[in-house]
Amino acid sequence: MTTELHFHDKKIPVTFISSDQKAIPRLITVLESSGTHTATMTSIDRIEIVGNQAILHSSEEKEKVHLSLF
């Protein structure tokens, strides 16, 4: 299942793998409070939620950032 998240005035596709949309509020909380570098946060192209992990994909920096949701 895929949906879109509006974050930092940007639409980011979010794909759920072994999870559901109930993880969205927790994802937003983690994104807002995480110590993830600001440049990475603004260059997020897509997010995958796998179980209790969020994987942020950035094509600009060609990196993946893994965040625990719980």
Steps between C-alpha positions, in 0.01 A plus 500: 500500500627849418387843616643852502629695797526880496820592684706821468265620223578191294293197403690183586373157394482256792488126433387258769662157513389277790336804658196722454396865501475501879877561494459845335449704822805334656702559181417871508599523867831323433577716195431821692705399802780299340860609492511429129700760310279780363641465147403134501150583622439747217633262234281200589357348182302216654447314825445131559350377825603143570359371826613750763775659287481795262752507216551846352635498144688798359611496136694827532732363764457138386443382852247326718424598857339242730282631784332295769133586541462336841 
